[in-house]
Structure formats: C-alpha cells, structure tokens
Amino acid sequence: MPRVLGKIILASASPRRAQILKQVGFDFDVMPSAIEEVSEHHEPVEYAREIAQKKALDIAQKYPERIVIAADTIVCLDGHILGKPSDEKDAWRMLRFLSGRNHQVYTAFAISHRSRNVNKVEHELTQVHFRRLRDEEIAMYIATGAPFDKAGAYGIQDASAIFVDRIDGDFYNVVGLPVTRLYQVLTDTYLEKR
C-alpha cells in the first residue's frame, strides 16, 4: 500500500528506521542529512521536532520533487534529555539513571515535499518502564557496543529488550519511527487529495 506514494527519501542514517520502512513496504532511498543536531529548545518534544524538521528540509532542498521523511528520537527522564552516549562512562551513567524507572521516548518525524508545498512535523510519545538493572547486566550490554548509536544508550529491539518491564504506546516509536502515525499522516496528505 505505501508504494502508491512513489519513491520517497529517508533522510536518516539509522538502519532501524530503514528496516521499519522496508518491513511495511515503502519504496525509498536513504540519503542521510549532515546537519548538526543542535537545537535551541530544551523541552524534549520541541527539541526532537526541530531536529527532524532540519533534517527533512536539508534533503528536500536538494530533491524538491521527492517526498522526504526525517526523524529524531530522544529519551527523557525527569526533564533530562538523554541523547546518544559519547563513551562507555556516559552509557553507564544513562543506564543507571534509567534503571528501575519510567521514562519517555519521543520520536518526531518531518515530511517535506517542496514542489507540493508540504512541510509537516508530528511526534509520538511512548512511556517505557525499565526494571531494576544489575551492574553486571549493564556492563555486559555496554561491552556489546550496542548503546553507542542509540538515544538513552539502549535499543528496545536488541539485547536490552530484557531491561524493559513494559511499554505504554507504540513499540516502533521506541525503535525510532512511529510508522503507523507516519503512514496516517502520509495518506491524509497525499491519498485523500486524489
């Protein structure tokens, strides 16, 4: 069904986002944006929305005839935004902070299609409940190298799935792209107008 939209551009280097789009049948090219992921916003939702929009606009200006999708995922606890860890010590700090607590995962996605004057930004929130983690579990997970390209230092779809007691909301949002919401926005924008 998503193929009726034509070939889109995913402005992301995330293999997880590409896998989600592939899994549901989107036809797309991957063209990561090289923008610096810096925002003036300190509020989590606005931070993620700004970064997603910047990524989409960066690629859309080069390909105005194509639909461009970009996203940004952040993990937030007690008002602190947890990005990708810079090193093992940072990953350790983040996972200890999340241990035994509930946190929020926000993914903002932007859709930009310059020739059709489309510029939309949406977001999704999922509550994630971590069980209490033992130090040796954290050490073993960090040793895999998995935390370093993920907001909050974990990926719910990898070995850290055992850290999660439960989620309230969209699983794919935590992975990096709320695909149901994305599909709804795309179909509302493009298919309803036919």
N, C-alpha and C positions, 0 to 999 in steps of 0.2 A: 504493500500500500504506500509506504513513504516514497517509492520511486516516482510517483506521479509528480513530485516536486522538481524533478530533474536532478542533475548532479550538483550537490552542494559542496561547500568548502568548510571543513572543520579547522578552525584557527587555533589548534591546540597540539602540543607535542605529547599529550597524555595517551599512552596506549590503552588505558582503561576507557576513556571516552570513545576512542575509535572502536574498541571492541563492542561497546554498548550500541553504537550506531549500526555497526555491521550485523550484530545479533538480531536487530529488528528490521533489517532490510534496507537501510538508507544507502543510496549511491553517493559516494563522496570522495573528495581528495583531501589529504591532510596537508595543510600549509600553516605551520605554527607562526604565531605573531612573535616578533622580537622586542615588543615593548617592555620597558622596565615596569615591573609590577609594584608600583608605588602609588599610594592613594593619600589624599589629604584627609580622608574620612577615618575616624576611629571607631565609628559604630559599625558592627560586623556586616549588616545587610548592605549598607551603603558602600562600604569598602569593596565587598565582592561584586556588587553591581557596577561600580566604576571600573574595576579591572576588567571584567567581562566585556563591557562596552568598548573600552580602549582597544582590547584585542580584536574585537569584531571590526571596528572602524579602520584599524590599521590594515587589515587584509582587504576589506571591502573597497577601499580607495584604489587598490591595485586591480581589483576584479569587479567592477561595478555591475556587470550583468549577472553575477552569480549570487546565490543566497549564501551568506557567511554566518556560521554559528561559532560562538566562542563561549567559554565558561570559566568560572573561577570558584573554587571550593575553599571554604575556611572552616576551621574548628574553633569553637568559642566556649570558654568556661569562665564563669564569674567575671564577665566583661573583658577577659583577656583573649585576644586573637592569637591562635596557635597556627603559624604557617608551617612551612617545611623546615625540619631541623637542620641546623648548619653543620652539626657534627654529632658524635656519639653522646657526648655530655648533654647536648641540647635535646636529643631524642630521649635520653634517660629522664631528664627533667620533665619533659612533656608527658611521658607515660606515667611517671609517678604522680603528677598533677591530676591526670585523668583517672587514676586507679580508684575504684570503688565509688565513682561519682557519675552523675548525669551531665552530659554536655550537649551542645547544639552543633549541628553541621548545616551550614548554609551553602548552597550552590546557586550562584546567579548565572544565568545564561543570556546572551545577547544574540539577536538576529538582525543582521544588516544586509540590505539589498539596495544599493544606491540607485540603480536605474529605475526601481519601482518605488523609491522614496520610503522604504521600510527601515525602521530603526526601533526595535523593541528590546526591552530589558525586563526580565522576570526573575523570580527567585523562589526557592523551595527551602523549607526548614524540616529537618529530621532530628528528633531527640534520640540520643544514643546513651544507653546505660551500661557502663563498664562494671564488671565485678572487681573485687579487690585483687590486685596483681601481686605475685611474689617476685622478689628481686631477681631470682634465677630465671623466671619466665621473661621478664623484661630483657635481661642480659642475652638470653638465647634468641629472642626476636631481633634485637639490635644487631647481633652477630650475623644474621642473615643478610643484612644490608637493605632490607625492605623498607625501613622507615624513612629513608632519606629523600624520596621524591613525593612524599605524601604530607598533606596538611595534617597537623596533630600527631605526626610520627607513626601513623598506623593506616593499614588498608583493610577494611572490613572483609574484602574478598580474598585476603591472603591468610597466612598463618595466624595473624592477630584476630581472626574471627573468634577464637576461643576467649578473647578478652571481653567480648560483648555479651552481656546478660540478655538484653533485648533492645529493640528499637521501636520508636513510635514515629511512623512516617515512611517515606519512600526509601527503600534499600538502595536503589540506583542513585539517589541523591547523595548518599554517603560515598558511593563509589566514585562519583564525580559528575554525573549528568542525570537530572530527573527526566528521563526520556518520555514518560507519559505526558508530563506537563509540556515539554518541548513539542511533542507531536501535536498536542491540542492547540498550542499557540500557532504552529505552522499551518495546520489545517484551517483554523479560524481565519488566518491571514490570507492564505492562498487559495484553498479549495472552495471556501464559501463564496468567493467573489466570481466564480465561473458562471 
